[in-house]
Amino acid sequence: MKKFVIKKNDSGQRLDKFVAKAAAGLSPSLVYKYIRKKSIKVNGKRAEISYRLQENDVVEMYINDEFFIPKKSGFLNIGYDPTPDIVYEDENMILVDKKPGVLVHESLNEKRDTLINQILLYLYNKGEYSPDSEISFTPSLCNRLDKNTGGIVIIAKNAKAQRLLYDIVKYRKITKKYLALVHGAFKVKSAVLTAYLKKDSSANIVDISDFEKEGYRKIITKYTVIDESKDMSLVEIDLVTGRTHQIRAHMAHIGHPVVGDCKYGYARDNKKLPFAHQALYAYSLEFKIDNEKNDLYYLNGRVFRVKKVYFEDFLCKKQKKSNLKK
């Protein structure tokens, strides 16, 4: 038998959800079976599966030890500086500038040196997170970026903030803006583009159509040219919709693939350019929280930006080099 005293981060969730995390070796069917058969009790009594746990509740689980799987602590062994590039931090969340080439979560090929492990080690070193003292909660990412795209990622530091931030992202209560260096000069310097996108998950690629088709979802992309040369443009992009690879595929579809992107662009165009990753960066984040009762309302209207995007001065430097050659 194991006994758990519910702490702040574990309160507010359903009993079955808590059990599934605390005893990660249990299948969903066994979770329900043990709760129904009173093998799992709350405050010494039978509880409904949907019961919402309260702080200081006592949950007793009369199940085999084999179902209690220790939390992974792989973050203790990451292979790079544990101090992330913090854009903003308070008691509820962190905004971190993820660098291109860094995975946000583990994959088959990389399980150690990920952004989330860097964040967990950072909080562990600060004394704000210990896997041994948390039963069901782990600080988590609330949005994601592709490995080779840089920019702002949101991390929740407690369970309540996690739920609120998930909803803020889900219901688009934030405005994300990207900087992209793309091939070619634009005739129209600012526009709102509409198209249709279909994702091929098996090939990890998307297709864009100008016309509505079965299986395609509508996408809307706003762009504004900030700087340009005869063969490249620096553009700010505002995603009205947020589909997989939307910016990269949509820009390529209109003839302006992102510099460094060989999936939707062409390797020959990027061959002599000094970029190891696609020149795309989620550089700005604005919160638009309209509910004053939301505990994160203090963020409403605040805009956060990364200090410097590595390619934003490229066209200026390129022009200076060109003038020196004359």
LOLUMMAR-877007 format. One record per residue (C-alpha): residue in three letters; y negated, z negated, x negated. Coordinates in steps of 0.5 Angstrom, whole numbers, plus 500, padded with zeros to 3 digits. Layout:
ALAYZX
...
This chain:
MET500500500
LYS493502498
LYS487499500
PHE480502500
VAL473499502
ILE468504505
LYS462505501
LYS456509502
ASN458515500
ASP464515504
SER461513510
GLY460517516
GLN466522515
ARG472522519
LEU478518518
ASP482524517
LYS478528512
PHE477521508
VAL485520508
ALA486528505
LYS481526499
ALA483519498
ALA491521498
ALA490529496
GLY498529495
LEU498529503
SER499535507
PRO494536513
SER501535518
LEU502528514
VAL495526514
TYR496526522
LYS503524522
TYR501517518
ILE495516522
ARG498517529
LYS504512527
LYS499507524
SER501508517
ILE494508516
LYS489503519
VAL482501519
ASN480494519
GLY487492521
LYS488496527
ARG490503529
ALA484508529
GLU483515532
ILE484521527
SER476523529
TYR474516528
ARG467516523
LEU468511518
GLN462506517
GLU460502510
ASN465496509
ASP470498513
VAL477497510
VAL482503510
GLU489501509
MET494506507
TYR502504507
ILE504511504
ASN508512497
ASP504512491
GLU506519489
PHE501522494
PHE495519491
ILE493524485
PRO488521480
LYS481525480
LYS480530474
SER476528469
GLY475534465
PHE468534465
LEU469529459
ASN471534454
ILE466540456
GLY465544449
TYR457544450
ASP451540450
PRO452536456
THR444536458
PRO443541463
ASP436545464
ILE433541469
VAL428544474
TYR427538478
GLU431531480
ASP430525484
GLU435520487
ASN438525492
MET439532488
ILE438536482
LEU435543481
VAL438546475
ASP437552471
LYS444556470
LYS444560464
PRO447567465
GLY454567462
VAL456560465
LEU461559471
VAL459555476
HIS466553478
GLU472553474
SER477559474
LEU483562472
ASN480563465
GLU475557464
LYS477550467
ARG473546462
ASP466549460
THR463550467
LEU456548470
ILE459543475
ASN463539469
GLN456539465
ILE453536471
LEU458531472
LEU458529465
TYR450529465
LEU451524471
TYR456520468
ASN452519461
LYS446516466
GLY451512469
GLU450515476
TYR457517477
SER464515475
PRO470518478
ASP473511478
SER468508483
GLU468514488
ILE474515493
SER472521496
PHE465524494
THR464528487
PRO457531486
SER457538488
LEU454545488
CYS450547494
ASN449554492
ARG452559487
LEU451564483
ASP455569479
LYS457568472
ASN452573469
THR446571474
GLY442566472
GLY437561476
ILE436555480
VAL443552483
ILE442546487
ILE447539486
ALA447534491
LYS448527488
ASN450523494
ALA454524500
LYS449524505
ALA444529501
GLN450533500
ARG451534508
LEU444535509
LEU443540503
TYR449544506
ASP446545512
ILE439547509
VAL443553505
LYS447555511
TYR441555516
ARG437558511
LYS431553510
ILE430555503
THR427561501
LYS430564494
LYS426569490
TYR429573484
LEU426577478
ALA430583476
LEU429588471
VAL431595474
HIS432602471
GLY426607473
ALA419607476
PHE418606484
LYS414611488
VAL413605493
LYS411599490
SER413594495
ALA418595501
VAL423592506
LEU430595505
THR435595510
ALA442598509
TYR449596511
LEU454592506
LYS462592506
LYS466587501
ASP472589497
SER475582495
SER481585492
ALA476589487
ASN471584487
ILE466590489
VAL461592495
ASP459599498
ILE453600501
SER451605507
ASP445607510
PHE448607516
GLU452602521
LYS459603520
GLU465599522
GLY467593517
TYR460593514
ARG454588515
LYS447589515
ILE443587509
ILE435586508
THR432586501
LYS425586500
TYR422588493
THR415588490
VAL414591483
ILE410586478
ASP410591472
GLU413598470
SER414603465
LYS416610466
ASP423608465
MET424601468
SER421596473
LEU420588473
VAL421587481
GLU421580485
ILE426580490
ASP426576497
LEU433576500
VAL432576507
THR440576508
GLY444574502
ARG451578502
THR455578496
HIS452582490
GLN447584495
ILE441585490
ARG445589485
ALA449594489
HIS442595494
MET438596488
ALA443601485
HIS444604492
ILE436606492
GLY437609484
HIS434603481
PRO440599478
VAL439592475
VAL439593467
GLY445590464
ASP449591470
CYS455596468
LYS459595475
TYR453598479
GLY450602474
TYR452606468
ALA454603461
ARG450609458
ASP444607461
ASN444600458
LYS448601451
LYS441600447
LEU438595451
PRO438588448
PHE441584454
ALA448581454
HIS448580462
GLN445583468
ALA437582468
LEU437578474
TYR435571475
ALA434567481
TYR427564479
SER424561485
LEU426556490
GLU422554496
PHE424549501
LYS422550509
ILE425544512
ASP422543519
ASN425537522
GLU421531520
LYS427526521
ASN431530516
ASP431525510
LEU430531505
TYR423533509
TYR419530503
LEU421537500
ASN418541505
GLY413546502
ARG415545495
VAL416551491
PHE420550484
ARG421555479
VAL424556472
LYS420555466
LYS421562463
VAL426568465
TYR428571458
PHE427578460
GLU420578464
ASP416580458
PHE420585456
LEU416591458
CYS410588455
LYS413587448
LYS417594449
GLN410597450
LYS407594444
LYS413597440
SER411604443
ASN404603441
LEU405601434
LYS410607433
LYS404612435
